[in-house]
Amino acid sequence: MEIRPNSPKLERTLGPVMLWGLGVGYVISGMYFGWNLGLAEGGTLGLGIATLFIIVMYVTFTFSYTELACAIPKAGGAFDYADRALGRKWGFVGGMAQIIEFVFAPPAIAAAIGAYFQLFLKTEPVLIELGTFNFELPWLAILAYFAFTALNIAGVKAAAMFELVITILAVAELLIFAGVTLPSFEMVHLTTNALPNGIPGIFAAIPFAIWFFLAIEGVANVAEETVNPQRNVLLGFGSAILTLVILCILTFVSSVGVAGWEAVVYDAQGNASDSPLPLALAHVVGDSGAMYHLLLTIGLLGLVASFHGIILAAGRATYEFGRNGLAPRGLGQVHSKFRTPANALIFNMGIGIIALMTGKTGQIITIACFGALALYIISMVSFFVLRKKEPDMPRPFKVPFYPVFPALALIIATFSIIAMAWYNPGLAAVFAGIMGVSYLGYLFFFRGKWLEEKGTDNISADL
């Protein structure tokens, strides 16, 4: 990696509390929407079993990934780990999978934010007519993209402080929701029609179980902006995953236990809903009371927290690609005033808005999950290679129960991506296509430039 000596660098300002806020904030929208669609696939038992395995994967992965993040505290996360362990080509593959995850998750969340505001403000959709082709312009979601990209450009400390505040409010809302609904909990609602599609439903529910925790690894992407990363990344990462596991179980049980899984999947018209918590809450307090509207208003912050947080992590991942010459160099520049990766943030916003315009929220979520699982697999392979190849590398934190934890994470992630590909062959092909085209671009354009800059003495290492 060559960086001009006088070029601005990312600023170290983040401590463990802010890292906790980022880690929980990246993920918390998964508690508010999306996961409930897995109930239609697997029922309470099917989604529950899938979620249990995914929790094991994320707990073991998080501790293993923390070892990598503390040993190699770079903004590229998975890219930097795979690059050091497996070489530049696999580094590109791991980094590209990470970018797909982080760039495709925000459009799905933005669509939910826009839909919520449209209902809240009672506005009519804007329809665009292009000959015989008509589509709805998600202008509120696009405005959200511009607003939160601008906030991220303004500075990482301001962005992280905002993320911390709205994350605390979003966590509080989930706790209040559980407090309101749990008194109406009945075990029969968890056991009725618990496995409607049999064993296959468990596998079909995997992407929605992943959505509960998707993007937690984004904490590693701000390691380069963290004060004392060898200590604080562990504290922030570990406390975030513990918080999320508790919230996941609490939200799942308190939502479904009110009136059964169908009640948090389908609205009054029988359509699949992206609002499981309001559906459950309406069974307890009605849909017009002060408590209902208060929780809805605060609940929006859960969507905003994840949207804003993943935009932050995505900017760092794309920035690292540009900084290393795997993408246009302009993406690897830091803003001279704000010291943030402004070009990378703006580029990601453009891609996200294009994805948002397709209106395919469910498909976008699944593609993001493919990127996440590919990232997890490559990262865990890198973990084992680095343990063998560089046993003396300084590791301020070492994963407990080695090699069981990283092996479990690797096995469950591999199994999950195979199951997802089996049940979503078209989207698997789209993901593979994006990866393939990007890799060809790297081989025939950016790799040549990188070798010229690095020098021919290091060609064998890249090969």
C-alpha positions in Angstrom: 0.0 0.0 0.0 1.5 3.4 -1.0 0.1 6.6 0.6 1.5 10.0 -0.3 3.4 11.2 2.8 1.6 14.5 2.9 -1.9 13.1 2.3 -4.4 13.5 5.1 -5.1 10.4 7.2 -8.1 9.1 9.1 -8.3 10.6 12.5 -8.3 8.4 15.7 -11.3 9.6 17.8 -13.4 6.5 18.8 -13.5 4.8 22.1 -15.3 1.6 23.3 -18.6 3.3 24.0 -18.8 4.7 20.5 -17.8 1.4 19.1 -20.6 -0.3 21.0 -23.0 2.3 19.5 -21.7 1.7 16.0 -21.8 -2.1 16.4 -25.4 -2.2 17.7 -26.4 0.6 15.4 -25.2 -1.2 12.3 -27.5 -4.1 13.1 -30.5 -2.9 15.1 -32.8 -2.3 12.1 -32.8 -6.1 11.7 -34.9 -6.2 14.9 -37.5 -3.8 13.5 -38.2 -5.3 10.0 -37.2 -8.0 7.6 -36.7 -10.9 10.1 -40.5 -11.6 10.3 -40.6 -12.6 6.6 -38.6 -15.7 7.7 -41.6 -16.8 9.7 -43.6 -17.2 6.5 -40.8 -19.6 5.3 -40.1 -21.6 8.4 -42.7 -20.7 11.0 -41.7 -20.1 14.6 -39.7 -23.3 14.9 -38.0 -23.0 11.5 -36.9 -19.4 12.0 -36.0 -20.2 15.6 -33.7 -23.1 14.7 -32.1 -21.0 11.9 -31.6 -18.1 14.2 -30.0 -20.3 16.9 -27.4 -21.5 14.4 -26.8 -18.0 13.1 -26.4 -16.7 16.7 -23.7 -19.4 17.2 -22.1 -18.3 13.9 -22.0 -14.7 14.8 -20.8 -15.1 18.4 -17.9 -17.4 17.3 -17.2 -15.2 14.2 -17.2 -12.0 16.2 -14.6 -13.2 18.7 -12.4 -14.6 15.8 -12.8 -11.4 13.8 -11.9 -9.4 16.8 -8.5 -11.1 16.9 -7.9 -10.1 13.3 -9.1 -6.5 13.9 -6.9 -6.0 16.9 -3.8 -7.5 15.1 -4.4 -5.6 11.9 -6.4 -2.4 12.7 -7.0 -1.2 9.2 -10.1 0.4 7.6 -10.4 -2.3 5.0 -11.4 -5.1 7.4 -11.8 -8.3 5.6 -9.8 -7.0 2.6 -6.7 -6.3 4.7 -6.9 -9.7 6.6 -7.3 -11.7 3.4 -4.6 -9.7 1.6 -2.1 -10.4 4.3 -3.0 -14.1 4.6 -3.9 -15.2 1.1 -2.4 -12.6 -1.2 -3.8 -9.7 -3.2 -6.2 -11.7 -5.4 -8.1 -13.2 -2.4 -7.8 -9.9 -0.6 -9.8 -8.4 -3.5 -12.4 -11.1 -3.3 -12.9 -10.7 0.4 -13.0 -6.9 0.1 -15.4 -7.0 -2.7 -17.8 -9.3 -0.8 -17.6 -6.9 2.1 -18.4 -3.9 -0.2 -21.4 -5.8 -1.7 -22.7 -6.4 1.8 -22.3 -2.8 3.0 -23.4 -1.2 -0.2 -26.5 -3.3 -0.7 -27.9 -3.3 2.8 -28.5 0.4 3.1 -31.0 0.6 0.1 -33.2 -2.0 1.7 -33.2 0.0 5.0 -33.7 3.3 3.1 -36.8 1.8 1.4 -38.3 1.0 4.8 -37.4 4.5 6.1 -39.1 6.1 3.0 -42.2 4.0 3.4 -42.5 4.8 7.1 -42.2 8.6 6.4 -44.7 8.3 3.6 -47.3 6.9 6.0 -46.3 9.2 8.8 -46.6 12.3 6.6 -49.5 11.0 4.6 -47.8 11.9 1.3 -48.7 10.4 -2.0 -46.0 8.5 -4.0 -44.3 10.3 -6.9 -44.9 8.3 -10.1 -42.6 8.7 -13.0 -43.8 7.8 -16.5 -41.3 7.0 -19.2 -43.3 5.9 -22.2 -44.9 2.5 -21.3 -42.6 2.1 -18.3 -43.8 3.6 -15.0 -42.2 3.4 -11.6 -42.5 5.0 -8.1 -39.8 7.5 -7.2 -38.6 6.8 -3.6 -37.8 10.5 -3.1 -38.0 10.3 0.7 -35.5 7.4 0.8 -33.2 9.3 -1.6 -33.3 12.4 0.7 -32.3 10.2 3.5 -29.3 9.0 1.5 -28.1 12.5 0.9 -28.7 13.6 4.5 -26.8 10.8 6.1 -24.0 10.7 3.5 -23.4 14.4 4.3 -23.4 13.7 8.0 -20.7 11.0 7.5 -18.6 13.3 5.4 -18.8 16.0 8.1 -16.6 13.9 10.5 -16.4 10.5 12.0 -16.7 11.8 15.6 -19.9 13.7 14.8 -21.3 10.7 12.9 -20.4 8.2 15.7 -21.9 10.5 18.4 -25.1 10.8 16.4 -25.1 7.0 16.0 -24.6 6.4 19.7 -27.5 8.7 20.7 -30.1 7.2 18.2 -28.8 3.6 19.0 -29.5 4.1 22.7 -33.0 5.4 21.9 -33.6 2.5 19.6 -32.5 -0.1 22.2 -34.7 1.6 24.8 -37.7 1.4 22.4 -37.1 -2.4 22.0 -37.0 -2.8 25.8 -40.2 -0.8 26.2 -41.9 -2.8 23.4 -41.0 -6.0 25.2 -42.2 -4.6 28.5 -45.6 -3.8 26.9 -46.1 -7.0 25.0 -44.6 -9.7 27.3 -47.5 -9.5 29.8 -49.7 -10.8 26.9 -47.3 -13.6 26.0 -48.8 -17.1 25.7 -46.7 -20.1 24.9 -49.4 -21.6 22.7 -48.6 -18.8 20.2 -45.0 -20.1 19.8 -46.1 -23.7 19.2 -49.1 -23.3 16.9 -48.2 -24.1 13.2 -44.6 -23.9 14.3 -43.1 -25.6 11.2 -45.5 -25.0 8.3 -43.1 -25.9 5.5 -41.2 -28.7 7.2 -37.5 -29.1 7.3 -36.9 -27.1 4.0 -38.5 -24.1 5.7 -35.5 -24.0 8.2 -33.1 -23.5 5.3 -35.3 -21.0 3.5 -35.4 -18.9 6.7 -31.6 -18.5 6.9 -31.3 -15.1 5.2 -33.9 -13.6 7.5 -32.0 -15.0 10.5 -28.8 -13.4 9.2 -30.7 -10.1 8.9 -30.9 -10.0 12.7 -27.1 -9.5 12.9 -26.0 -8.4 9.4 -23.1 -5.9 9.4 -21.9 -6.3 13.0 -18.4 -6.8 11.5 -18.5 -3.2 10.4 -16.9 -2.3 13.8 -13.6 -3.6 12.4 -13.7 -1.0 9.6 -13.3 1.9 12.0 -10.3 0.2 13.8 -8.0 2.7 12.1 -10.0 5.6 13.6 -10.1 4.0 17.1 -8.0 5.1 20.1 -6.0 2.2 21.4 -7.7 -0.3 18.9 -6.1 -3.4 20.5 -8.1 -2.8 23.6 -11.2 -0.8 22.5 -12.2 -2.9 19.5 -12.5 -5.9 21.8 -14.6 -4.0 24.3 -16.8 -2.4 21.6 -17.2 -5.6 19.5 -17.8 -7.9 22.4 -20.4 -5.7 24.2 -22.2 -5.1 20.9 -22.7 -8.8 20.1 -23.9 -9.5 23.6 -26.4 -6.7 23.4 -27.7 -7.9 20.0 -28.1 -11.5 21.0 -30.2 -10.4 24.0 -32.3 -8.1 21.9 -32.8 -10.7 19.2 -34.2 -13.3 21.6 -36.3 -10.7 23.4 -37.8 -9.2 20.3 -38.5 -12.6 18.7 -40.3 -14.0 21.7 -42.3 -10.9 22.7 -43.4 -10.3 19.1 -44.6 -13.8 18.2 -45.9 -14.6 21.7 -48.7 -12.0 21.5 -50.8 -13.6 18.8 -48.8 -16.1 16.8 -46.4 -15.7 13.9 -49.0 -15.0 11.3 -50.0 -11.9 13.2 -46.5 -10.3 12.7 -46.1 -11.3 9.1 -49.4 -10.3 7.4 -51.3 -7.0 7.8 -55.1 -6.6 7.8 -55.2 -7.0 4.0 -53.2 -10.2 4.1 -50.1 -8.7 2.6 -46.6 -9.4 3.9 -45.5 -6.6 6.2 -42.2 -4.9 6.9 -43.6 -3.7 10.3 -43.8 -6.7 12.7 -43.5 -4.7 15.9 -46.4 -2.4 15.2 -48.5 -5.4 14.2 -47.8 -7.1 17.5 -48.2 -3.9 19.5 -51.6 -3.3 17.9 -52.9 -6.6 19.5 -52.0 -5.2 22.9 -52.7 -1.5 22.9 -54.6 -1.0 19.7 -53.4 1.0 16.7 -54.6 4.5 17.7 -53.4 5.1 21.2 -50.6 7.4 22.4 -48.3 4.4 23.4 -48.7 2.9 19.9 -47.7 6.2 18.1 -44.9 6.9 20.6 -43.3 3.6 20.0 -43.7 3.9 16.3 -42.0 7.3 16.3 -39.1 6.1 18.4 -38.9 2.9 16.4 -38.0 4.8 13.3 -34.6 5.5 15.0 -33.8 1.8 14.7 -33.9 2.0 11.0 -32.0 5.3 10.9 -29.3 3.9 13.2 -28.5 1.0 10.9 -28.8 3.0 7.7 -26.4 5.7 9.0 -24.0 3.2 10.6 -23.6 0.9 7.6 -23.1 4.0 5.3 -20.2 4.8 7.6 -18.7 1.3 7.4 -19.2 1.1 3.7 -17.3 4.3 3.1 -14.3 2.8 4.9 -14.4 -0.4 2.9 -14.6 1.4 -0.5 -11.9 3.9 0.7 -9.5 1.1 1.4 -10.0 -0.3 -2.1 -9.2 3.0 -3.6 -6.2 3.6 -1.3 -4.7 0.3 -2.3 -5.2 0.9 -6.0 -7.9 -1.8 -6.5 -10.4 0.8 -7.5 -10.0 4.4 -8.9 -7.5 6.2 -6.7 -9.9 9.0 -6.1 -12.0 6.7 -3.9 -9.0 6.4 -1.6 -8.6 10.1 -0.9 -9.4 11.6 2.5 -11.2 15.0 2.6 -8.6 17.7 3.4 -10.9 19.5 5.9 -13.1 16.8 7.4 -10.6 13.9 7.2 -13.2 11.4 6.1 -13.4 9.3 2.9 -15.8 11.7 1.2 -15.4 10.4 -2.4 -16.0 6.8 -1.3 -19.1 7.8 0.6 -20.5 9.7 -2.4 -19.7 6.8 -4.8 -21.5 4.3 -2.5 -24.5 6.6 -2.3 -24.8 6.6 -6.1 -24.7 2.8 -6.2 -27.2 2.6 -3.4 -29.7 4.9 -5.0 -29.6 2.9 -8.2 -30.3 -0.3 -6.2 -33.0 1.5 -4.3 -34.7 2.5 -7.6 -35.3 -1.1 -8.5 -37.8 -1.5 -5.6 -36.6 -5.1 -5.0 -36.1 -4.8 -1.2 -36.2 -8.5 -0.5 -33.8 -9.4 -3.2 -31.4 -6.6 -2.2 -31.4 -8.0 1.4 -30.6 -11.5 0.1 -27.7 -10.2 -2.1 -26.3 -8.4 0.9 -26.5 -11.7 2.9 -24.5 -13.5 0.1 -21.8 -10.8 0.4 -21.7 -11.2 4.2 -21.4 -15.0 4.2 -18.6 -14.8 1.5 -16.8 -12.3 3.7 -17.2 -14.5 6.8 -15.8 -17.6 5.0 -12.8 -15.8 3.5 -12.1 -14.1 6.8 -12.1 -17.3 8.8 -9.8 -19.0 6.2 -7.5 -16.0 6.5 -7.6 -16.4 10.3 -6.3 -20.0 10.1 -3.7 -19.2 7.5 -2.3 -16.3 9.6 -2.2 -18.5 12.7 -0.1 -20.9 10.8 1.9 -18.5 8.6 2.6 -15.8 11.1 2.4 -17.5 14.6 4.6 -14.7 16.1 2.5 -11.8 14.8 1.4 -9.6 17.7 -2.1 -10.5 18.7 -3.3 -8.3 21.6 -6.4 -10.4 21.8 -6.7 -14.1 21.0 -10.0 -15.9 20.3 -11.1 -18.2 23.2 -11.6 -21.9 22.6 -9.3 -21.9 19.5 -9.7 -23.7 17.1 -13.4 -24.4 17.9 -14.7 -20.9 17.6 -13.3 -20.0 14.2 -14.0 -23.5 12.9 -17.7 -23.3 13.9 -18.0 -19.9 12.3 -16.5 -21.2 9.1 -18.6 -24.3 9.0 -21.9 -22.6 9.6 -21.2 -19.8 7.2 -20.3 -22.3 4.4 -23.4 -24.4 5.1 -25.5 -21.2 5.1 -24.3 -19.9 1.8 -24.8 -23.2 0.1 -28.4 -23.4 1.5 -29.1 -19.8 0.3 -27.8 -20.5 -3.1 -30.0 -23.6 -3.3 -33.1 -21.7 -2.4 -32.2 -18.5 -4.3 -30.4 -19.6 -7.5 -31.2 -16.5 -9.4 -29.9 -14.1 -6.8 -26.9 -16.4 -6.3 -26.1 -15.9 -10.0 -26.5 -12.1 -9.6 -24.1 -12.1 -6.7 -21.6 -14.3 -8.6 -21.9 -12.1 -11.6 -21.1 -8.9 -9.7 -18.1 -10.7 -8.1 -16.9 -12.1 -11.4 -17.2 -8.8 -13.4 -15.4 -6.9 -10.5 -12.6 -9.5 -10.4 -12.1 -9.3 -14.1 -11.8 -5.6 -13.8 -9.2 -6.0 -11.1 -7.2 -8.5 -13.2 -7.2 -6.6 -16.4 -6.9 -3.0 -15.1 -6.3 -2.2 -11.5 -4.0 -5.1 -10.7 -1.6 -4.0 -13.5 -1.5 -0.5 -12.1 -0.9 -1.8 -8.5 2.1 -4.0 -9.7 3.6 -1.1 -11.5 3.5 1.1 -8.4 4.6 -1.7 -6.0 7.4 -2.9 -8.2 8.2 -6.2 -10.0 10.1 -7.6 -7.0 6.7 -8.3 -5.3 4.9 -9.8 -8.3 5.5 -13.4 -7.0 3.8 -12.5 -3.7 0.7 -11.3 -5.5 0.6 -14.4 -7.7 
